[in-house]
Amino acid sequence: MNPDSPVFHQAAINFRPTIMGTRHVMVAGQYTAAHVGFEILEAGGNAVDAGVAAGIAVGVLQSYAVNFGGVAPILCYMAKTREVFSIDGLGVWPNAMTPDYFQRHHGGKMPSGVLRSIVPAAPDAWITALARFGTMSFGEVAAAAIRLAREGFPMYPIMSEFIKEKRDAYLRWPSSGKVYLPGGRAPEVGEIFVQKELANTLQHLADVEKAHRRKGRKAALRAARDAFYKGDIAAAIVKFHAQNGGLMRMEDFTGYSVKLEPTVTTKFNGIELHVGGPWCQGPVLPMALNLLKGCDLKALGHNTPEYIHVVTEALKLVFADRHQYFGDPNFVKVPIKGLMSERYAVHRRGLIDTARAHDGMPPVGNPASLIDFPAQWMPPPQLDTDPGPGDTTSLCCVDRHGNAFSATPSDSSNSQPLIPGIGILCSGRGSQAWVDPGHPSSVAPGKRPRLTPMPAIALKYGRAYMPFGTPGGDVQPQTMLQVFLNVNVFGMDVQRAIEAPRFAAYSFPGSGQPHEYFPGRLYLEARIPKATAQALSRLGHKIYWWDEWSWLAGAPCAIVVDHKTGVRHGGADLRRPAYAVGW
């Protein structure tokens, strides 16, 4: 290869190699979880089996940021039918949660702890994916996670540091402190971290499934699912909530099931991108791509001031619409068809001023009238604080059949108590709702809060091309957009696309309580030149700096399939302990 060529340069400066395989590739937000998924593939499982195995495993290995009792939105592409399926993996508010509950009882504030709880969705999501699209049993795919929880795994830096930083939060609840602060302190790097109650909970589900296997695979999986939602596990969560001021009751569990819903799609340079619906922030990504279709991004140059400015301004316009419209479509009318239309994209693209940044969140658009107006429900600007970090992890897989899987499970263990004797939390994703009854993501019984985790799968020629995702809260669609453009506009290999320096805006109300708003603020990783920052500042952006390699900038997992050779190319972000494994 010519050492002067751009392709050689991109490959040469990767800090990690792109992992390539002709059979299958598994990428996960923690290195052992990637190995867990890969072993399932080697044992004959498909991408869904492997993805579920890795997903349950990260609930053990990254339980500071992910939990088996949390959320797990999933996308599955099945090569046989060439269809993408979305499993929301998102729980709902309990029946006792009225729209004005926090206004009547807590002065319009949402207190931390059990009152932020929604029904845990991840168990149903994993089992539903297995039953609908997988080939293996729950016991088979959960075996590694059970062993890792029971026997423990070596503590690694980012998890140890997180527990130390959140020590006071863990000490709020004896059940959490017992697990995460054994002996009264956070585990040091290299010490073995054990979660025996979590192991027992997972083993219980596997045992119930095994006891029902004579009834058939799907019936056995249903029994395992019911053991969670209709048995002792749900009862233990309900009992704990009743004792600690929570609202969860048994009927909230027995009446719950995950939803399979249509994806939201767009096309960009011949690529068909799929994300979840507006119950999550997934549509931010295709809406931003729709705005950027009309810009010659390659001519602007990668990470030039002009490029960063245009991408940032497009994202700010889309975040304004997210704030105004996104919510559970079963409760609010989201004009998603209009928001995704080319007519609307042309209109909103016209609001991008290449010479000046919006000094705050731009006006909201009306896709029917094409009239823009000021946003509602705006919190006061934050001037001296920093945005909070986003939890979550991501994982993706492409198997030998061409099936693809992408998931972004989540829920941090410092914000909710572990349920005594069960070793899991009850999802605290209610924190991403609004207490104002007028907001589209307001609280209501049976309603889903608007979720930040947002897996994606892109297709090319009708076949799996690029499953990807990232942690990072409101940074997720921004990071995913940059990685997607790095690959599909600038021609980077997937590892280089992930390693490239990133930027992120916060010029909109945040998804999580208390929905902080940082007008005009734009963060840059320190590898971006100071001259670029100065040019962006002259355009009106308020520049803030991340470290050279900041975990706050997300940590994508991605696979790109070369349909000419059949090679799967996997990339994993070194900003966090993500890894790719392939053959």
N, C-alpha and C positions, 0 to 999 in steps of 0.2 A: 504494500500500500504506500502511496506517495505521502511522506511525512509532512508535506506542505498542504495537503488537502484538509478541508474542514472536517471531513468524516474521521480522519486519523486524529486530528486534534481533539475532537470530542471524546473519542475512545481513550486517548492517551491520558487525559486529565481526570478520568473517573477515579474516585477514591475506592470504589468497589467495582468488580466486573459485573456486567450484565449476565445474569444466569440464563443459560439457554438449554432447552430440552426439545426433543423430537416427540416424546410421548406425553409428558405432563409437567406442569410447573405449579408450585404452590408458594404463595407469598403471604406472610402474616406479620402483624405488628410486634410479635415477640418471637425470637429465633426458635425456641423449643416448640412453639405452636406450629411454626412452618414445618418442622420435622414431623410433628404429629399428623398433620394433614398429608404430608408426602408418604408416610407409612401406609395410610389408608389407600392412597392411590396405588402404591406398590402391591397392596393386598388385593387389588381388583376392584376397589370402590370407584365410583364416579366422582365428578367435581363436587356434587352436592354432598355426598358422604364425607369427602375430604374437608369441604368448607365447614360443615357442621362440626366435625371432629375438632378442627382448629378453633372454631368459634366457642365451643364448650371449653376447650383448653385455655383460651385467653381469659376466660372467666375465672380461671385458677391462677394463671401465670401473670396476669395484669389486673388482679382484683382490686388494685387501687383505682383503676379507671374503667373497669368493665366488671359486670356481675351477672351471674346466672339468673338472678332475680331482676335484671334490668330490662333494657330494650335491645332489639336485634333486628333492624330492618335488613331485608335480604332481597337480592335480585338473582334469579336463575335463568340462564339461557339454555334451552334444550335443543340440541342439534337435530334431533329427529324431526321435530315439528317446526324448527326455526322460529320459536317464540320466546319472548322474554316475559317472565312472571315476577310480580312484585308481591312480597309478603311484608306487611307493614311492620310487624314485630314491635308494635307500640301499644301500650296499655291505655286504659281509660280512667277517668275520674270515678270515684265511688258514687253510688247512688245518693249518698247523704250529702254530697257536695253541691250546694245550691249556687246559682250564678252570683249571688250577693253575699256568700258566706264570709269571705275575708273582709268585706266592708262592714258587715254587721258585728263580727266578732273580733277583728284585729285591726280596726282603723284603716282599712284599705291596704294593709301590708300582708305579705305572705311569710309567716314565720318559718324558720328552718326546721327540719326534722320531719316527723311522720305526717304532718298535715300537707306536705308536698307529694305524698305518695299517690301513685296510680297503680293499677293492677300490673303485676309483673308479666311481661309479654315474651321474654326470651325463651323460656321453656317451650311454650306453644309454638313459637316461630321455628326453633330448631327441629322439633318433632314433626311439625307440619311439612317443613322442607323435606325431611327424610321420607315421610309417608307419601308425599305427592311426587317427588322427583328423585329420591335416593334409591339405594338397593340394599343397604345394610341395616342392622338393628341399632337401637339406641345403645344397648350394652356394648356393641362393637365399637361404635364411634366415640363413646364416652369413657372407654377403658383407660386410655392414657391420662385423661383429665382426672379420673378417680385416683389413679396411682400417684400423679403429681400432687394432688391435694393431700392424700393420706401419708405418703412417704416424704413429701416436701421437695423443694427445688432450691438451688443456690440463689440467694437474694442478689439482685443486680443493681447498679447505681441509681438509675432514675426512680425506681420504686422505693429504694431505701431513703433517698433524699425526699421524696414526696411524703412518706410516712413521718419522717422527722419534722418536716415543715408543718404538717397537719396534726401534730401530736395532740394538741389541745382538743381538736375536733374529735379525734378517736376516743379521748378520755371522757367525752360527754356521756358515752354509753359503755357500761361495763362489758357487754357482749363484744363490742368492737375492740375495746382496749385489750381484752384477753387475747384476741387473735393477732392484732397488728402491733401490739406493744408487749410481747411476751417478756415476762420478767420486768416490766415497767419501762422498756426502751424499744426503740425501733431496731429491727434486725440490720446488722451491718452487712456490707457486700461480702458475699461468699458464705454467709451463714445459711443453714437450711431452714426454710420457711414452710411451716406445716399448717394445713387448714382441715383438721379432722372432721369437724361438723359438716363442712361443705362436701367432703368425700363421702360421708354417710348419706347425705341427701341425694347425691348423684347415684350412689350405689343402690339406694332404696328404689329409685326409678328403674334402674336396670334390673333389679330383682323382680319387681312387679311385672315388667315386660317379659322376663324369662318365664314367670309363672303362667303367663297367658299365651305363650308362643304356639301352643297347639291350635289355637283359634286362628292362626295366620299372622303374617307379619304386620299388616295394618291394624288388626284388632289388638295385637300386643302393644304396638306403639300408642294406640288410643288408651289402653290401660295405663301405660306409663304416664301419659299426659294427664289422665284423670286422677292419678295418684298425687299429682301436684295440685291441681285445681279443685279437686273434690274430696281430697283426703287429709291426712295429718299435716301436710306441709302448709296448705292454705289455712287450716284450723289454727296452727301455731302462729302464723302471721296475724290472723284476725284477733287471736287472744292477746298478742303483744300490743296491737293497736288499741284494743279496748282498754288495756291497762295504762296506756301512755297517751291518751287523748286523740288517737287516730280515728279515722272514719271508715276504714275498711271493714266490711262484713262478709260473711260466707257467700251470700248471693252475688256479691261483686265478682267473686272468683268463678262460681259455678256457671254464671251467665256470660262469661268472657270467652272470646275466641279471636285469633288474629284474622286479618282481612287480606284476601287476595284481590288486588285492584289493578286497573290498567296503569301502565307507565305513562310518563310524559316524555315526548320525543321531539327531536329536531334533527335536521341534517346539516352537516358542515363538511364541505370538500368531499362529498361522496360517502361520508361516515354518518351512520345513524346512531344517535346517542339516546340512551334510555336511563331515566331516573324515576324515583318515586313521585307520587302526587303531592299536592300542596298541603297535605297534612304534615309534611316535612319541608325543609328548605331546598329539597332537590331541584325543583324547577328553576332556581336561581341560575344554575349552570347552563342549561340550554337557552334560557332567556338572554343571558350575557353573550352567548355565542351568536344568537340571532342579531344582536346589536353590532357585534364585531364582524359579521359577514361582509358588511359594506366598507370595511377598512382594509387597506393594504398593509397588514401587520408586518409582513416580511420586509417590505420596503422601509418601514419605520426602524427596523433593526431590533434584535433581542435585547431587552432590558435597557434600551436607550431612554432618555427622559420622555421622548415623544410616545414611545410604546407604553411605558408604565403609566403615563398620564391618561392615555386613551382607554386602556384596560381598566384602570381605577375608576374613571368617570362612568364607564359603562356599568361596572359593578355597582356603583353608588345609585344609579338610576334603577337598577333591578332591585336592590335592597329596599329602596323606597316603596316599590310595589309589593315586595314581600311583606313589609311592615303593614301596609294598608289592607292587603287582601288575603294573605295565606292563613289557613285554619282548617279544621276538620270539615271536609266537604259534606259530611253527613249532617252538619249543623249550620254551616254558613255557605252562601253561594259564592264560590270563587270563580271569577271570569277567566278560567285558565285557557280556554280556547282563544279568547281575545288577546290575552297576555302573550300567547305563543304565536300570534299571527304575524305574517310578514308586514302587513299594513301597519300594525302597531310598532313593530321593530323599526320601520323606516321613520315613523314619527318620533320615537324616543331617541333614535340615533341623531336626529337633528338637534337635540338638546346638548350634545357633546361639543363643548367649545374647546378647540384645540389650543387656544391661547390662554385659557383661564379655567381653573378648577372651581367647582361649586364650593362655597365656603362652609357648607353644612350638607345635610341630606337634601338632595334635589326634590322638586315637587313630585307628587304622585301623578301617574297618568290614568286617564280613563280610556280603556281600549275601545269603547263603543263610540264616544264622542270625539276622542283625540283632544280633549281639553285637559290641561294639567292644573293641579290645585294643591294647596299646602296640605301636608300630612296631618292627621289627627293623632291623639294619644302620645304626644312627644314629651319625653322626660327632660328634666333640666340638663344642660350641658355639663360635662365633667371636665375640669380643667387641670387638676393637679394629681389625679389618680391614674393608675394603669389598668388597662383591660384585664379581666381575669382570664386564666388559661382555660382551654377546652380539654375535656377528658375524651374518652372514646378510643377505639382502636379500629383497624381495618384489616381485611384479609380478602384474598381473591385466588381463584384457581381456574385453570383450563386443563381438561383431561384429554386422554388419547382419542376420545370420540368427538371432540370439539365442543363439548358442553362447557359452560362457564358459570362461575359463581362469584358473587361479590356481596360482602356484608360489612356493616359498621356497628358492631355491638358496643354497648356503653353502660354507664352508670357508676359513678365514683363512690367508693366506700366511706369516704370522710363526711359525706353530706347526709347519709342515712344510717340508722343503726342496723347492725347485723341482728337478725332474729335469733334469740337464744335457742340453742339446740339444733338450729337449722343451718346456720353458717352462711346465709345469703341475706341480702337486703330486699326490701320491697321498693321497687323502682321509684326514685325521687324525681322523675322527669316532669312532674307537675311544676317544677321550678321554671319551666320554659313557657308557662301560660301567663296570662295577664289577669289581674283582679278586676279590671274595668269590664263590666258586662257588655259594653258596646264593642270591644275589640274582637276581631275575628278569632283570635286564639284565647278568648276568655274561658274561665272555668265554667263547667256545667256537668251535671251527672251523665256518665256514659260517654263523655266527649274526650277526644284525644288532644293533648297539648301539641302545639307546633314543634316539631322535632328538628334538631340540628343534624344528627347523623344521616348520611345520604349516600348510599352506595350507587355506583354507576356501572353500566356495561355499554360499550360501543360495538356496533356491528359494521362489517364491511362485506359487500356482496351477499348480504343476508346471513353471514356466519360470524361467530364470535371473533372479535378483533381486539378489544381493549377493556377488560374489567379493571376497575380501579376505585380507590377511595382513600380517605385519610381521616385521622382525628383532627381536632382543632376548633370545635365550636363554630363560631361565625366565620372563622378562617377557612373552613372546609371547602366551600365552593370556590373561594379565591385561589387556594392552593391547587385544587383539581383543575381549574381553568388554566392556570399557568402550566401545569404538567401536560395537559392535553394539547395546548398550543405549542409547547416545546417540541412535542413529538410530531404533531400533524401540520404545523406551519414551518417550524425551523429544522425539522428533520433530525432531531437528536435521537440517539438510542435511549431506551426507556430509563436506564440507570442515570445517564447524564441529565435527562429531563427532570428527574427527581432531585438530583444533587444541585442543580442550578440555583443560584441565589434568588430569593423570593421577596415579595412585598405584600402588604395587606392593609386595607383601609378599615377604619372603625367609625366612619361618618354616618352612623345610623344607630337606632336603638338596639342594644344587644338582645339576643334571644333569651338569656337567662336572667332571673331575678338578680338585682333590681332594674334590669334593662338599661344599663348605663349607655350614655350617648357622648361620643367624642367628636364634635364637628371638625371636619377637615383633616383629621389625624390620619397619617400614612406612615406605617412602619416599614423600614427597609432592613434587610440583613446587611451586616457590615462589610460583606464582600462587594456590595454595590458601590461604585466609586463615589467619592465625596462630590466630585463635579456633577454627577448625575443628580445627587441630592440637592445641590445648589440650584440646578436648573429647575427641578420640581418645586422647590421653594419659591422661585420667581413666578411659577405658574399658579401659586396660591395654596399649595399643599403644606400642611404643618408636619414637618418631618420629625419622626422619632426613630431611634435606632434599636434593633435587635443585635444580639451577638452574631458572629460570622456564620455560625451553624446553630440556629435557634430552634429548640423543640416547640416553641410557641408558633412557629411557621408551619406546623403540621408535620406529618410523617407518612407520605403516601406509600401505598402498596399498589403495584400495577403490573399488568402483563400485556404485551403487544404481540399479536400473532402475525407472522409473515405467511400469508396464504400461498405464496409461490413455492416456498420451501417446506412449509409445515412447521417451521421452528417457532417455538414459544419463547419469548424473551421476557424475563422477569426482572423487575427492579424493586428495591426496598430501601427506605430512607435511613441513612446513618444518623440522622438527628435524634432518633429514638431506636430501641433495640429490634427494629424490623429486619427480617431476613427473607431471602428467596431460596427455594430448593427446587431443582429440576433434573429431568433425565430425558 
